[in-house]
């Protein structure tokens, strides 16, 4: 047993029959337990085999699809499991992870038995996250007991936190009227994060240069993620109806009665009707644009139908067609006969996709290594994958290195502090707080051990809350630490850094393209972009590895071959123009024209400088 943990629940063996019972109790009772017991927090910290986890999740999702995919659909025929696959899959992964952790605890593995839940505990809750908006749903341990067959007469499906969110949601069911002044447009684009906007806007600007008009629908529910059309003529910006993402309420068809249907997960029988019942919680509560409720998606489909019927675009342009809004948009585009084009906005690895599925007709990927993944993930029967680079990287050559260096130095020189000789930038991800802290300790310890004077500037992910790094700034001793303005982000300062560190931020690719040394950090087994495998980064498994990598920077670096860069991202400064040409040529072909619509594919770039917005 590890050191005792206070608060929460514990699991204790409560019977000695041939098939023992395991009971969830308040952790205070564990101090008096005379049988095998463990705090649930310890179970949750148990490492599980990732390959086994993935295989079990696939099995559960396949069983769920056969059992319940037809239980609910939008009026346009989009099934609930198809559209909501990503949040459902993540929730299923939480269930499987807990079951595998239970099996990994030797006392339970040697004497498995039913779980008795904790009365009155909600069955679905939220785990902590450093993201401002994303709802990190999880199943509670009482929820696990319920899925395995425990009676729960006094347990609500929602935790108190989720019940409060549901009460705060509006019950408006009347759709906002379609604006009467929507005009005919050539392209309709959707964005709901700053990364989408930064990826799509250069393409829309190139289309506008060729006389192609665009309607950009901004579906962001976080003010920091909204986009601007700027002063480009030919791009019209519209926001979603103000009440679109406020809808909560019961998802009809998903409250099932118990029956004999189960799915086997490593010795456990998970009851499928109960699993669907818990999944309905995710669909009832509005989680903004990242996890819209089922009622929101039904209304969003109607709204998109009206938009496409009125604007009649030849192309629907997306930067995510896998999460709920993207799946829905690709579905609506197909019904309206519009070509769907997906532009990869973030780096891919075989394990990076929450759901390895792409639904658009044309898939634009960054580099040669993405080609195989793109082809493996496509779902459209006529899909084609094109290696055309990343539009938001077109402007990288114009970044002001000296100005960005001054920005980093000013951040670290607050008060009377002396500016360190070398500065590293940490491009973050919105990990859960404990994971974020482990990366911070990893990196700061390595910087402290490194030869020379190093400081660290933390560049928050656009989705992270401002308070995620408060404790890091109060750390005693070690390197100087500062946090970049979220509006600046990693791109606004990485060109001025001596090194960039990250687990799997796309900013690592940007740094490699600019010749900034990249450190891929994280313990063995942690997911990275594998830039190190292409010779574009140094893999650092611990603090000592960070120190070694930084020390090695004193020696002259061997130039990176262009083929290695192209494998990760084709970078010529003309990605937006090439994508625009693909869109217009495809439209001309669909219209039966022998002459492409596109006239001039010249690339344009506006440099980003000190303090420039990440968007």
C-alpha positions as a printed NumPy array, in Angstrom:
array([[  0.   ,   0.   ,   0.   ],
       [  1.186,   3.526,  -0.73 ],
       [  0.907,   6.479,   1.606],
       [ -2.661,   7.038,   2.815],
       [ -4.858,   9.471,   0.937],
       [ -7.477,  11.629,   2.633],
       [-10.971,  12.39 ,   1.328],
       [-12.969,  10.599,  -1.33 ],
       [-13.812,   6.924,  -1.35 ],
       [-12.078,   3.655,  -0.718],
       [-12.721,   0.099,  -1.86 ],
       [-12.78 ,  -2.573,   0.821],
       [-13.375,  -6.314,   0.784],
       [-16.501,  -6.85 ,   2.81 ],
       [-17.243, -10.575,   2.525],
       [-15.242, -13.764,   2.755],
       [-17.457, -16.126,   0.792],
       [-16.212, -17.909,  -2.305],
       [-17.173, -14.801,  -4.303],
       [-16.388, -11.773,  -2.128],
       [-18.114,  -8.41 ,  -2.301],
       [-16.149,  -5.213,  -2.684],
       [-17.759,  -2.148,  -1.148],
       [-17.194,   1.562,  -1.738],
       [-16.879,   3.386,   1.591],
       [-15.752,   6.784,   2.816],
       [-11.963,   6.867,   2.969],
       [-12.102,   7.507,   6.718],
       [-13.357,   3.951,   7.178],
       [-10.226,   2.527,   5.585],
       [ -8.161,   3.27 ,   8.691],
       [-10.214,   0.696,  10.571],
       [-10.47 ,  -1.882,   7.777],
       [ -9.17 ,  -5.358,   8.601],
       [ -9.508,  -6.737,   5.077],
       [ -7.966,  -5.793,   1.728],
       [ -8.641,  -2.167,   0.88 ],
       [ -7.409,   0.688,  -1.302],
       [ -8.252,   4.347,  -1.866],
       [ -9.935,   4.924,  -5.224],
       [ -7.459,   7.747,  -5.932],
       [ -4.712,   5.124,  -5.893],
       [ -6.636,   2.999,  -8.366],
       [ -7.073,   5.979, -10.658],
       [ -3.319,   6.633, -10.574],
       [ -2.6  ,   3.057, -11.702],
       [ -0.855,   2.819, -15.077],
       [ -2.647,   0.579, -17.573],
       [ -1.46 ,  -1.019, -20.794],
       [ -2.341,   1.415, -23.59 ],
       [ -2.702,  -1.249, -26.248],
       [ -5.097,  -3.228, -24.072],
       [ -6.991,  -0.016, -23.293],
       [ -7.402,   0.832, -26.993],
       [ -8.463,  -2.696, -27.886],
       [-11.077,  -2.771, -25.119],
       [-12.433,   0.645, -26.103],
       [-12.788,  -0.583, -29.705],
       [-14.697,  -3.638, -28.493],
       [-17.061,  -1.573, -26.345],
       [-17.708,   0.956, -29.123],
       [-18.425,  -1.829, -31.612],
       [-20.873,  -3.478, -29.183],
       [-22.463,  -0.115, -28.443],
       [-22.877,   0.543, -32.154],
       [-24.61 ,  -2.789, -32.738],
       [-26.784,  -2.39 , -29.673],
       [-27.831,   1.237, -29.717],
       [-26.696,   3.252, -32.746],
       [-30.271,   3.446, -34.067],
       [-31.862,   4.623, -30.816],
       [-31.887,   8.324, -31.764],
       [-31.232,  10.368, -34.914],
       [-31.564,  13.98 , -36.01 ],
       [-34.378,  14.851, -38.445],
       [-31.717,  14.778, -41.166],
       [-30.728,  11.224, -40.332],
       [-27.531,  11.742, -38.321],
       [-27.379,   9.088, -35.605],
       [-26.551,  10.059, -32.027],
       [-23.561,   7.723, -31.775],
       [-22.188,   8.852, -35.135],
       [-22.345,  12.557, -34.294],
       [-21.4  ,  12.258, -30.619],
       [-18.778,   9.563, -31.142],
       [-15.83 ,  11.538, -29.726],
       [-17.294,  12.451, -26.301],
       [-18.832,   8.954, -26.07 ],
       [-15.497,   7.311, -26.873],
       [-13.672,   9.403, -24.28 ],
       [-16.218,   8.45 , -21.645],
       [-15.921,   4.781, -22.578],
       [-12.141,   5.093, -22.243],
       [-12.642,   6.406, -18.69 ],
       [-14.765,   3.336, -17.889],
       [-12.285,   0.884, -19.38 ],
       [ -9.34 ,   2.551, -17.651],
       [-11.009,   2.119, -14.273],
       [-11.843,  -1.532, -14.969],
       [ -8.26 ,  -2.268, -16.003],
       [ -6.957,  -0.494, -12.902],
       [ -9.232,  -2.661, -10.788],
       [ -7.818,  -5.774, -12.43 ],
       [ -4.269,  -4.518, -11.843],
       [ -4.811,  -4.437,  -8.069],
       [ -3.697,  -7.862,  -6.892],
       [ -6.25 ,  -8.389,  -4.07 ],
       [ -9.136,  -7.836,  -6.496],
       [ -7.482,  -9.767,  -9.332],
       [ -7.036, -12.796,  -7.064],
       [-10.583, -12.6  ,  -5.648],
       [-12.853, -10.7  ,  -8.081],
       [-16.417, -10.031,  -7.076],
       [-19.316,  -7.59 ,  -7.427],
       [-18.981,  -3.951,  -6.354],
       [-21.405,  -2.35 ,  -3.917],
       [-21.741,   1.363,  -4.686],
       [-21.776,   4.35 ,  -2.352],
       [-25.406,   5.478,  -1.906],
       [-26.313,   8.971,  -3.15 ],
       [-23.099,   9.439,  -5.159],
       [-23.747,  10.648,  -8.705],
       [-22.855,   8.12 , -11.39 ],
       [-21.404,  10.588, -13.917],
       [-19.14 ,  13.442, -12.874],
       [-16.357,  15.715, -14.068],
       [-12.633,  15.307, -13.621],
       [-10.366,  18.324, -13.315],
       [ -8.946,  19.946, -16.436],
       [ -6.844,  23.022, -17.194],
       [ -9.092,  23.803, -20.174],
       [-11.407,  26.801, -19.828],
       [-14.399,  25.225, -21.536],
       [-13.974,  21.516, -22.219],
       [-16.055,  19.266, -19.968],
       [-13.922,  16.303, -18.911],
       [-16.696,  13.799, -18.176],
       [-15.859,  10.737, -16.143],
       [-17.654,   7.808, -14.587],
       [-17.54 ,   7.674, -10.794],
       [-16.668,   4.462,  -8.97 ],
       [-20.324,   4.149,  -8.029],
       [-21.015,   4.473, -11.757],
       [-18.639,   1.559, -12.369],
       [-20.526,  -0.522,  -9.791],
       [-23.804,   0.437, -11.475],
       [-22.548,  -0.592, -14.93 ],
       [-21.533,  -3.959, -13.492],
       [-25.023,  -4.589, -12.127],
       [-25.27 ,  -2.967,  -8.678],
       [-28.675,  -1.658,  -7.691],
       [-28.692,   2.141,  -7.392],
       [-32.11 ,   3.196,  -6.015],
       [-30.721,   6.339,  -4.385],
       [-27.986,   7.354,  -6.84 ],
       [-28.64 ,  10.227,  -9.283],
       [-27.1  ,   9.849, -12.724],
       [-25.55 ,  13.346, -12.476],
       [-23.052,  14.523,  -9.875],
       [-24.001,  17.687,  -7.981],
       [-21.66 ,  19.685, -10.229],
       [-23.403,  18.425, -13.353],
       [-26.867,  18.962, -11.884],
       [-25.986,  22.601, -11.264],
       [-24.816,  22.98 , -14.871],
       [-28.027,  21.404, -16.161],
       [-30.169,  23.778, -14.099],
       [-28.218,  26.74 , -15.455],
       [-29.014,  25.719, -19.073],
       [-31.927,  27.343, -20.83 ],
       [-34.846,  25.237, -22.026],
       [-35.558,  27.362, -25.099],
       [-36.864,  25.214, -27.944],
       [-37.777,  27.865, -30.505],
       [-34.967,  28.32 , -33.048],
       [-33.656,  31.796, -33.679],
       [-34.821,  33.054, -37.073],
       [-32.476,  32.902, -40.046],
       [-31.174,  36.387, -40.975],
       [-33.029,  37.613, -44.015],
       [-29.903,  39.047, -45.668],
       [-27.886,  35.844, -46.184],
       [-26.597,  35.951, -49.763],
       [-25.386,  33.383, -52.255],
       [-21.817,  32.327, -51.39 ],
       [-19.245,  30.082, -53.05 ],
       [-17.797,  28.604, -49.852],
       [-19.223,  28.094, -46.385],
       [-16.599,  27.605, -43.651],
       [-17.034,  26.647, -39.991],
       [-14.746,  27.585, -37.092],
       [-15.105,  27.147, -33.341],
       [-11.513,  27.44 , -32.105],
       [ -8.717,  29.901, -32.764],
       [ -6.714,  27.077, -34.412],
       [ -9.534,  26.525, -36.906],
       [ -9.729,  30.231, -37.677],
       [ -5.957,  30.561, -38.156],
       [ -5.979,  27.528, -40.471],
       [ -8.983,  28.498, -42.597],
       [ -8.655,  32.264, -42.904],
       [ -5.559,  32.189, -45.184],
       [ -7.46 ,  29.857, -47.536],
       [-10.537,  32.084, -47.543],
       [ -8.318,  35.105, -48.25 ],
       [ -6.795,  33.333, -51.272],
       [-10.256,  32.391, -52.499],
       [-11.329,  36.027, -52.142],
       [ -8.394,  37.121, -54.322],
       [ -9.864,  34.954, -57.072],
       [-13.34 ,  36.401, -56.699],
       [-14.705,  33.475, -54.682],
       [-16.953,  34.674, -51.859],
       [-17.116,  32.948, -48.499],
       [-19.426,  32.819, -45.509],
       [-17.503,  32.042, -42.306],
       [-19.679,  30.739, -39.482],
       [-18.068,  31.398, -36.104],
       [-19.454,  28.814, -33.674],
       [-17.048,  29.525, -30.8  ],
       [-18.63 ,  29.786, -27.36 ],
       [-15.399,  30.952, -25.709],
       [-14.682,  34.625, -26.435],
       [-10.947,  33.905, -26.752],
       [-11.614,  31.398, -29.55 ],
       [-13.65 ,  33.672, -31.814],
       [-12.396,  34.746, -35.206],
       [-12.356,  37.894, -37.267],
       [-12.71 ,  38.265, -41.014],
       [-10.494,  41.342, -40.863],
       [-10.673,  43.684, -43.815],
       [-10.654,  41.048, -46.562],
       [-13.372,  41.79 , -49.123],
       [-15.366,  38.724, -50.048],
       [-15.417,  37.073, -46.608],
       [-18.607,  37.479, -44.62 ],
       [-18.54 ,  36.559, -40.934],
       [-21.602,  35.329, -39.059],
       [-21.949,  34.112, -35.503],
       [-24.187,  31.283, -34.392],
       [-27.547,  32.214, -32.832],
       [-26.863,  33.383, -29.289],
       [-29.032,  30.648, -27.784],
       [-27.779,  27.753, -29.923],
       [-25.44 ,  26.31 , -27.285],
       [-27.613,  26.883, -24.235],
       [-29.947,  23.945, -24.756],
       [-30.078,  21.149, -22.227],
       [-32.623,  18.429, -21.649],
       [-33.39 ,  14.759, -21.949],
       [-32.126,  12.947, -25.028],
       [-35.177,  10.989, -26.166],
       [-34.707,   7.285, -26.789],
       [-31.633,   6.783, -24.593],
       [-33.284,   6.   , -21.245],
       [-33.47 ,   2.221, -21.542],
       [-34.695,  -0.506, -19.236],
       [-32.267,  -3.186, -18.105],
       [-31.984,  -6.306, -20.26 ],
       [-29.535,  -9.129, -20.874],
       [-27.218,  -7.277, -23.29 ],
       [-23.655,  -6.957, -21.988],
       [-20.176,  -6.32 , -23.364],
       [-17.249,  -8.231, -21.881],
       [-14.267,  -6.122, -20.766],
       [-11.349,  -8.132, -19.386],
       [-13.481, -10.319, -17.124],
       [-16.164,  -7.699, -16.395],
       [-19.692,  -7.706, -17.852],
       [-20.737,  -4.118, -18.59 ],
       [-24.507,  -3.815, -19.021],
       [-25.192,  -2.021, -22.307],
       [-28.608,  -0.482, -21.437],
       [-27.036,   1.064, -18.341],
       [-24.068,   2.291, -20.372],
       [-26.441,   4.038, -22.8  ],
       [-28.293,   5.538, -19.835],
       [-25.07 ,   7.058, -18.477],
       [-24.008,   8.228, -21.933],
       [-27.304,  10.094, -22.219],
       [-25.992,  12.389, -19.462],
       [-23.312,  13.642, -21.866],
       [-25.984,  14.424, -24.433],
       [-28.312,  16.206, -22.013],
       [-25.98 ,  18.924, -20.771],
       [-24.745,  21.73 , -22.986],
       [-20.97 ,  21.789, -23.012],
       [-20.568,  24.627, -25.484],
       [-19.246,  24.146, -29.005],
       [-16.795,  21.408, -27.987],
       [-19.497,  19.131, -26.534],
       [-22.922,  20.354, -27.632],
       [-26.019,  18.739, -26.189],
       [-28.25 ,  16.585, -28.367],
       [-30.903,  19.329, -28.467],
       [-28.25 ,  21.789, -29.617],
       [-27.17 ,  19.44 , -32.411],
       [-30.751,  18.963, -33.61 ],
       [-31.204,  22.722, -33.805],
       [-27.732,  23.227, -35.306],
       [-28.644,  20.834, -38.116],
       [-31.768,  22.87 , -38.891],
       [-29.753,  26.095, -38.828],
       [-27.042,  24.699, -41.117],
       [-29.727,  23.358, -43.447],
       [-31.153,  26.871, -43.739],
       [-27.687,  28.358, -44.296],
       [-26.805,  25.939, -47.086],
       [-30.233,  26.227, -48.695],
       [-29.885,  30.015, -48.811],
       [-26.146,  30.46 , -49.519],
       [-25.946,  27.432, -51.873],
       [-22.145,  27.055, -51.618],
       [-20.227,  24.624, -53.801],
       [-17.892,  23.815, -50.868],
       [-18.126,  23.393, -47.093],
       [-14.692,  24.032, -45.576],
       [-13.779,  22.536, -42.192],
       [-10.766,  22.22 , -39.942],
       [-12.332,  19.469, -37.814],
       [-14.84 ,  16.955, -39.137],
       [-14.544,  14.444, -36.304],
       [-15.967,  16.161, -33.219],
       [-19.758,  16.663, -33.005],
       [-20.106,  19.936, -34.916],
       [-17.692,  18.794, -37.62 ],
       [-19.397,  15.433, -38.119],
       [-22.752,  17.193, -38.332],
       [-21.47 ,  19.773, -40.83 ],
       [-19.99 ,  17.073, -43.092],
       [-23.302,  15.199, -42.911],
       [-25.306,  18.315, -43.847],
       [-22.9  ,  19.167, -46.687],
       [-23.362,  15.697, -48.16 ],
       [-27.167,  16.021, -48.071],
       [-26.97 ,  19.381, -49.865],
       [-24.572,  18.154, -52.553],
       [-21.749,  20.473, -51.49 ],
       [-18.161,  19.241, -51.602],
       [-16.656,  18.918, -48.125],
       [-12.998,  19.856, -47.593],
       [-11.12 ,  19.2  , -44.349],
       [ -7.844,  21.016, -43.633],
       [ -5.718,  19.335, -40.963],
       [ -5.182,  21.917, -38.21 ],
       [ -3.064,  19.885, -35.771],
       [ -0.408,  17.207, -35.99 ],
       [ -1.47 ,  13.579, -36.155],
       [  0.008,  10.416, -34.759],
       [ -1.441,   6.919, -34.836],
       [ -2.623,   7.417, -31.236],
       [ -3.539,  11.111, -31.348],
       [ -7.076,  10.953, -32.704],
       [ -9.883,  10.596, -30.195],
       [-11.697,   8.872, -33.046],
       [ -9.644,   7.958, -36.147],
       [-12.302,   8.992, -38.65 ],
       [-12.447,  11.706, -41.316],
       [-15.774,  12.364, -43.027],
       [-15.014,  14.954, -45.714],
       [-14.532,  14.344, -49.448],
       [-11.142,  16.074, -49.725],
       [ -8.638,  15.783, -46.867],
       [ -5.723,  18.238, -46.768],
       [ -2.768,  17.005, -44.692],
       [  0.45 ,  18.708, -43.646],
       [  3.198,  16.242, -44.488],
       [  4.055,  12.981, -46.179],
       [  3.784,  11.017, -42.943],
       [  0.128,  12.107, -42.596],
       [ -0.782,  10.599, -45.954],
       [ -1.038,   7.012, -44.728],
       [ -3.001,   8.013, -41.617],
       [ -5.362,  10.156, -43.667],
       [ -6.036,   7.33 , -46.077],
       [ -6.612,   4.899, -43.209],
       [ -9.036,   7.225, -41.433],
       [-11.238,   8.434, -44.311],
       [-14.898,   7.399, -44.282],
       [-16.21 ,   9.131, -47.421],
       [-16.474,   6.6  , -50.278],
       [-14.869,   9.044, -52.748],
       [-12.338,  10.587, -50.377],
       [ -8.965,  11.849, -51.582],
       [ -6.03 ,  12.893, -49.412],
       [ -3.699,  15.719, -50.504],
       [ -0.327,  16.753, -49.008],
       [ -0.45 ,  20.562, -49.216],
       [  1.087,  21.757, -45.942],
       [ -0.433,  23.962, -43.268],
       [ -1.952,  27.35 , -44.247],
       [ -1.25 ,  29.008, -40.904],
       [  2.455,  28.187, -41.314],
       [  2.69 ,  30.258, -44.509],
       [  3.561,  33.353, -42.465],
       [  6.326,  31.767, -40.393],
       [  9.141,  33.144, -42.523],
       [  8.021,  36.644, -41.595],
       [  8.236,  36.205, -37.821],
       [ 10.419,  38.849, -36.167],
       [ 13.061,  36.897, -34.264],
       [ 14.716,  39.897, -32.618],
       [ 11.404,  41.433, -31.574],
       [ 10.222,  38.144, -30.146],
       [ 13.485,  37.79 , -28.218],
       [ 12.914,  41.205, -26.691],
       [  9.419,  40.125, -25.669],
       [ 10.766,  37.024, -23.913],
       [ 13.44 ,  39.038, -22.131],
       [ 10.909,  41.608, -20.928],
       [  8.718,  38.857, -19.509],
       [ 11.593,  37.373, -17.525],
       [ 13.024,  40.751, -16.434],
       [  9.981,  41.856, -14.418],
       [ 11.005,  43.732, -11.281],
       [ 14.733,  43.662, -10.6  ],
       [ 15.329,  40.202, -12.037],
       [ 18.337,  39.643, -14.253],
       [ 17.517,  38.251, -17.684],
       [ 18.902,  34.712, -18.094],
       [ 21.415,  34.127, -20.863],
       [ 19.245,  31.456, -22.485],
       [ 15.487,  31.159, -22.74 ],
       [ 13.307,  28.122, -23.371],
       [  9.642,  28.315, -24.375],
       [  7.245,  25.621, -23.172],
       [  4.319,  25.119, -25.579],
       [  1.623,  23.624, -23.357],
       [ -1.381,  21.37 , -23.816],
       [ -4.572,  21.6  , -21.713],
       [ -3.656,  18.578, -19.582],
       [ -5.378,  17.843, -16.302],
       [ -3.655,  19.799, -13.47 ],
       [ -1.627,  16.905, -12.033],
       [ -0.304,  15.994, -15.489],
       [  0.533,  19.629, -16.172],
       [  2.453,  19.879, -12.894],
       [  4.423,  16.709, -13.64 ],
       [  5.552,  18.196, -16.969],
       [  6.447,  21.471, -15.289],
       [  8.565,  19.723, -12.634],
       [ 10.18 ,  17.589, -15.334],
       [ 11.139,  20.641, -17.387],
       [ 12.139,  23.006, -14.57 ],
       [ 14.336,  20.389, -12.908],
       [ 16.062,  19.801, -16.237],
       [ 16.586,  23.514, -16.826],
       [ 18.016,  23.803, -13.328],
       [ 20.507,  21.007, -13.994],
       [ 21.539,  22.365, -17.399],
       [ 24.881,  24.053, -17.87 ],
       [ 24.334,  27.784, -18.154],
       [ 21.665,  30.241, -17.075],
       [ 18.247,  29.224, -18.401],
       [ 14.859,  30.854, -17.978],
       [ 11.458,  29.491, -18.986],
       [  8.527,  31.221, -20.663],
       [  5.298,  29.233, -20.525],
       [  3.105,  29.65 , -23.611],
       [ -0.438,  28.508, -22.645],
       [ -2.539,  26.531, -25.052],
       [ -5.358,  28.731, -26.426],
       [ -7.925,  26.631, -24.526],
       [ -6.176,  26.857, -21.15 ],
       [ -7.353,  28.972, -18.245],
       [ -5.126,  31.789, -17.02 ],
       [ -4.871,  30.309, -13.524],
       [ -3.446,  26.958, -14.685],
       [  0.127,  28.091, -14.011],
       [ -0.254,  30.133, -10.826],
       [  1.457,  27.564,  -8.627],
       [  4.42 ,  27.267, -10.998],
       [  5.201,  30.951, -10.669],
       [  5.419,  30.558,  -6.884],
       [  7.985,  27.759,  -7.032],
       [ 10.983,  28.488,  -4.805],
       [ 14.412,  28.469,  -6.393],
       [ 15.33 ,  27.155,  -9.816],
       [ 15.048,  28.908, -13.18 ],
       [ 13.123,  32.14 , -13.657],
       [  9.607,  31.47 , -14.972],
       [  7.113,  33.75 , -16.725],
       [  3.843,  33.183, -18.594],
       [  3.249,  34.633, -22.049],
       [  0.058,  36.519, -22.786],
       [ -2.465,  33.936, -24.078],
       [ -3.103,  36.24 , -27.029],
       [  0.558,  35.895, -27.96 ],
       [  0.846,  32.166, -27.5  ],
       [  3.792,  30.037, -28.533],
       [  3.895,  31.363, -32.086],
       [  4.221,  34.916, -30.824],
       [  7.469,  34.118, -29.039],
       [  9.017,  30.823, -30.205],
       [ 11.165,  32.415, -32.915],
       [ 13.075,  34.274, -30.19 ],
       [ 13.739,  31.186, -28.065],
       [ 16.921,  29.163, -27.691],
       [ 14.803,  26.007, -27.426],
       [ 11.159,  24.977, -27.47 ],
       [  9.837,  22.187, -25.25 ],
       [  6.542,  20.364, -25.627],
       [  4.938,  16.951, -25.471],
       [  2.922,  17.149, -28.69 ],
       [  2.097,  20.769, -29.501],
       [  2.003,  21.62 , -33.193],
       [  4.254,  24.527, -32.211],
       [  7.041,  21.94 , -32.125],
       [  6.656,  21.621, -35.894],
       [  6.711,  25.402, -36.314],
       [  9.895,  25.634, -34.253],
       [ 11.555,  22.857, -36.276],
       [ 10.666,  24.62 , -39.529],
       [ 12.303,  27.782, -38.188],
       [ 15.413,  25.968, -36.977],
       [ 14.658,  26.398, -33.263],
       [ 15.839,  23.308, -31.299],
       [ 12.911,  21.213, -30.092],
       [ 12.702,  19.056, -26.959],
       [  9.931,  16.434, -26.884],
       [  9.352,  15.929, -23.175],
       [  7.579,  13.239, -21.219],
       [  8.35 ,   9.951, -19.465],
       [  8.677,   6.68 , -21.429],
       [  5.414,   5.683, -23.059],
       [  3.995,   9.204, -23.151],
       [  2.599,  10.307, -26.493],
       [  4.629,  12.795, -28.537],
       [  4.574,  13.93 , -32.166],
       [  7.666,  11.755, -32.739],
       [  9.544,  14.661, -34.267],
       [ 12.613,  12.998, -32.775],
       [ 11.994,  10.007, -35.027],
       [ 12.427,  12.328, -38.024],
       [ 15.542,  14.002, -36.631],
       [ 13.636,  17.227, -35.868],
       [ 13.749,  17.052, -32.055],
       [ 15.463,  15.484, -29.065],
       [ 13.393,  13.033, -27.002],
       [ 13.78 ,  13.82 , -23.291],
       [ 12.536,  11.084, -20.956],
       [ 13.459,  12.775, -17.678],
       [ 14.992,  15.919, -16.223],
       [ 18.482,  14.59 , -16.881],
       [ 17.593,  14.158, -20.531],
       [ 16.457,  17.781, -20.691],
       [ 19.756,  18.919, -19.159],
       [ 21.761,  16.818, -21.641],
       [ 19.8  ,  18.128, -24.61 ],
       [ 20.321,  21.735, -23.522],
       [ 24.039,  21.15 , -22.948],
       [ 24.325,  19.685, -26.464],
       [ 23.028,  22.944, -27.914],
       [ 26.433,  24.487, -27.262],
       [ 27.776,  22.471, -30.19 ],
       [ 27.099,  23.38 , -33.851],
       [ 23.941,  21.713, -35.173],
       [ 23.763,  19.679, -38.383],
       [ 21.278,  21.178, -40.858],
       [ 18.026,  19.238, -41.099],
       [ 17.427,  17.689, -44.558],
       [ 14.47 ,  19.059, -46.478],
       [ 13.078,  15.542, -46.877],
       [ 12.841,  15.208, -43.066],
       [ 10.952,  18.499, -42.84 ],
       [  8.648,  17.547, -45.716],
       [  7.753,  14.307, -43.998],
       [  6.245,  16.307, -41.138],
       [  5.096,  19.424, -43.005],
       [  5.475,  20.579, -46.57 ],
       [  6.457,  24.244, -46.058],
       [  6.846,  26.53 , -49.083],
       [  4.734,  29.51 , -48.04 ],
       [  1.994,  28.683, -50.561],
       [ -0.211,  26.142, -48.774],
       [ -3.243,  28.445, -48.632],
       [ -2.978,  29.166, -52.363],
       [ -2.676,  25.479, -53.246],
       [ -5.696,  24.564, -51.133],
       [ -7.702,  27.385, -52.701],
       [ -6.774,  26.063, -56.14 ],
       [ -7.934,  22.564, -55.173],
       [-11.289,  23.94 , -53.974],
       [-11.971,  25.982, -57.099],
       [-10.756,  23.307, -59.504],
       [-12.982,  20.755, -57.77 ],
       [-15.96 ,  23.141, -58.054],
       [-15.256,  23.766, -61.738],
       [-15.072,  20.03 , -62.373],
       [-18.36 ,  19.467, -60.566],
       [-19.979,  22.177, -62.712],
       [-18.733,  20.547, -65.899],
       [-16.452,  23.458, -66.769],
       [-13.221,  22.763, -68.638],
       [-11.607,  25.918, -67.262],
       [-10.651,  26.147, -63.596],
       [-12.299,  28.917, -61.623],
       [ -8.965,  29.745, -60.004],
       [ -6.943,  32.446, -61.772],
       [ -3.91 ,  33.285, -59.623],
       [ -2.432,  31.131, -56.856],
       [  0.079,  33.681, -55.605],
       [  0.681,  33.313, -51.884],
       [  0.41 ,  36.205, -49.477],
       [  1.773,  36.534, -45.961],
       [  1.496,  39.062, -43.189],
       [  4.37 ,  38.82 , -40.719],
       [  3.687,  38.197, -37.07 ],
       [  5.86 ,  40.085, -34.636],
       [  6.376,  40.74 , -30.957],
       [  3.255,  40.099, -28.946],
       [  1.336,  38.971, -32.006],
       [ -1.862,  37.025, -31.373],
       [ -1.663,  33.248, -31.664],
       [ -4.769,  33.552, -33.802]])
